[in-house]
Structures are given as structure tokens and as C-alpha cells.
Amino acid sequence: MRKPVTDLIHHPYQPPAGFDAPQPGVFKASTVIFANVAAMRARDWKQKKGYTYGLHGTPTTFMLEERIATLEGGRQCILLPSGLAAIANVAMALLKTGDEVLIPDNAYGPNKALADGELRQWGITHQLYDAMNPADLEARIAPQTRLVWLEAPGSVTMEFPDLPELARICRRKGVTSALDNTWGAGLAFNAFDLAPGAGEPLAVDISVHALTKYPSGGGDVLMGSVVTTDEALHQRLKLTHMRMGWGVGGNDAEAVLRSLPSLPLRYRAHDLAARELARWLRKRPEITQVLHPAIEGAPGHAHWEALCGPRDAAAGLFSVVFDERFSPAQVDAFCDALKLFKLGYSWGGPVSLAVPYDVPSMRSTRLGSWKHQGTLVRFSVGLEAVQDLRGDLEQALAALQS
Ligand SMILES: *Cc1c(COP(=O)(O)O)cnc(C)c1O
């Protein structure tokens, strides 16, 4: 007779097969159990035909990978423990000593920090380029250029570049292009078909997405993805992913799977509220510029219109530049006076957020693309009632004047 303690681990009960429910089950594993040695030896972790070890995938992570690939119009997907890890995976898989990577000056800051830190340490050089000037990108592509990062719109300053033209230049020069697609989220435009109806699809090679933002939707999960359409490129990225050990947990994957069905509805709601607040702020005397690519007069608005106009879609993210008569300390006081808007990084969750930024310290002086004097505040519009958010902005602006 086996002792009960052993049966607690090797219990004979098997639940009936065929359970079905709206949400997929959560599979959590480091160890995956094989039927016999032959099965253990036969398993290939590179294809989604079986399971070898939790790090290489479970039914839960495979399911999320397939859905994210579909969302973005790609074919393969790799999940990582953060958006930044997804960026690092691309760099580490594709770059070696002597190579160069080109990054937009207005890119997500930690991407530039990685290039300035670890990549430089490994003998990989980088150059910043002005994403609003495709000729600047073209001129910087050299024989040692192995990777070009694209981002639309720019981080914090929200300029929308001519993304199809930047992708076309990379294609023509034969350089791998990787888009940070967090803002578009697979909804505002298709990164793998940037010029629909133009014969052979104009595509980026790689789309990176911080699933931390809208796909999670809760402000409570960190995750990233790397989506591709080319199997060989995917395998190259996946090898690095495996060797670095960048797996994601089943509970986090399930949290994103649970939020995915409402992604388009939430994205639209964030978008409508953000545009309403951005238009309202545009009329306020305290604000010299509203930086929201879907709002007329914002930098790159025409490029947004060309790419995202057909879907009339934008994320719920925008920045404002305060009149220069307000000191940075006064703008900080405005932020402190906000009640519904909380102070915090990241975006894409239900809670509206604000962050003041000192843009000149974040941009290359050589490119000199930032012309404003006043302090910038970025807003991430959550899912609160837009009237309440407007009331919150109004009372904080009143505090600024006093
Ligand atoms: C948040 C963000 C990232 C990084 O995602 P994390 O999951 O926070 O590491 C990368 N790119 C953009 C544009 C982002 O907004």
C-alpha cells in the first residue's frame, strides 16, 4: 500500500477530458513530464509540436503567442518578461561586435540606454537619427548598420513619422527593421502591411510590443512580445530567447489572455477620451502646444492621417507643452494638484496617469529637433468618465494660476 503522502503527489484521479470554458486554463510549469525516454529525446522545443520545459512554452503561452501574432498581422511570436526585454532580445540576437544600430532620437528612452550601456560595452555602436527626416535615416545607413529601430509616434514628444517611407528605406538598403509597436498595439495600423493595396506588402521585419500596456490593460502585468513573418528570423530570435532564459509565467500569460478580447473596445475608449481632452486643452491659454498625432496641427499629423486615418485610431496618450511663463516648479505643482490623474510611469491601464518631462535632457542636441521652451507633461488617459477627467485638469490648471 502506497502512503497517502505519495498519493498527494501522484494521485490516480484524472478529471474527465473535454472541459471547455470561455477562458483557457492556466498551465504552469518548469518541469514538463514525458511518457518515456524516447519521447523525451524526440521532443523539439523549437516547434510548437510538443513541450519540453516551461521556459520553452506551455499551452497557455503558446495560445497567447498565436493570438498576439494574429493581432499584429504577423506569423510568429515570442513572449518576454517585459517590453524592454523584447527590445533587448532583438538587439542581442541580431548584433555583434563591429555592428551598428540606428535608433530614433525620440525613441523609448531605455532602448537608447541599452545601446549606450551594454551594446557599447560589447563593441556595438549606435547612432541616433531624426525620425521626422527620412533622408537623415538614409544618410546614416552604412555597411556596418545591421538593425534600424522605428517607433511611431515618438516617445513623450509624440511626433508621428512617415513610417512607410522609413520602412521602405530599410528595405531598399537591405537592413533589418524593428518597430516598437506599443502605441499602435496592432490596432491603429498593420506593421506588416504599411501600404495596403500596393502589391507586395510593405512590412517591417520585426514588431516589438510592450504587452504591459493595452494588451494587459490592468497596469498589473509586465510582458513583451516579438512578432515576425519570416520563420528563419523568428528562429534566430528564439534561440537567443532560449539561451537568455527570458520566459514568462502562466499566471501573467493568462491575465493578458483574459484582457485580450476587450482590447479593441478599450483602445477605442481610451482614444476617444484622450482626443476630447487634447482638443479641450488646445483651447486653454496655459498650453502652447498639444502633441497628439490625431489632432490637427500636431507634428506628423499628416503621417498619422495617411497611416491610421482609414481606421481612425490612436492610443489614449498625449503630451502638452506649457507656456514658458510657467516654471518647471509651477508645472510640477499642477501635476501634484491632479486628483484623478495619478503620477506614474507606463500607460494602458484603467487609471489615468501624468508625468512631467524635461525634454531637452532626453534628446540629442546635435539633431536639435525639440524647439519648445516650456515644460512638457504627458497624459495617459484611462477609462474614467471623460467629464470627470476634464474637471480634474480644470481644477489643477486653476491651481497653476494661483
Ligand atoms: C512601456 C514601453 C516599453 C517597455 O515596456 P516594459 O514592459 O515597461 O518594459 C517599450 N516601448 C514603449 C513604447 C513603451 O511604452
PDBQT file of the ligand as one rigid body, heavy atoms in Angstrom, charges set to zero:
ROOT
HETATM    1  C1  LIG A 501       6.474  50.697 -21.877  1.00  0.00    +0.000 C 
HETATM    2  C2  LIG A 501       7.169  50.690 -23.151  1.00  0.00    +0.000 A 
HETATM    3  C3  LIG A 501       8.199  49.784 -23.399  1.00  0.00    +0.000 A 
HETATM    4  C4  LIG A 501       8.740  48.836 -22.358  1.00  0.00    +0.000 C 
HETATM    5  O1  LIG A 501       7.805  48.007 -21.781  1.00  0.00    +0.000 OA
HETATM    6  P1  LIG A 501       8.042  47.435 -20.304  1.00  0.00    +0.000 P 
HETATM    7  O2  LIG A 501       7.145  46.250 -20.262  1.00  0.00    +0.000 OA
HETATM    8  O3  LIG A 501       7.675  48.517 -19.343  1.00  0.00    +0.000 OA
HETATM    9  O4  LIG A 501       9.480  47.037 -20.209  1.00  0.00    +0.000 OA
HETATM   10  C5  LIG A 501       8.788  49.813 -24.644  1.00  0.00    +0.000 A 
HETATM   11  N1  LIG A 501       8.386  50.670 -25.595  1.00  0.00    +0.000 NA
HETATM   12  C6  LIG A 501       7.392  51.541 -25.387  1.00  0.00    +0.000 A 
HETATM   13  C7  LIG A 501       6.998  52.465 -26.495  1.00  0.00    +0.000 C 
HETATM   14  C8  LIG A 501       6.752  51.587 -24.168  1.00  0.00    +0.000 A 
HETATM   15  O5  LIG A 501       5.777  52.478 -23.964  1.00  0.00    +0.000 OA
ENDROOT
TORSDOF 0
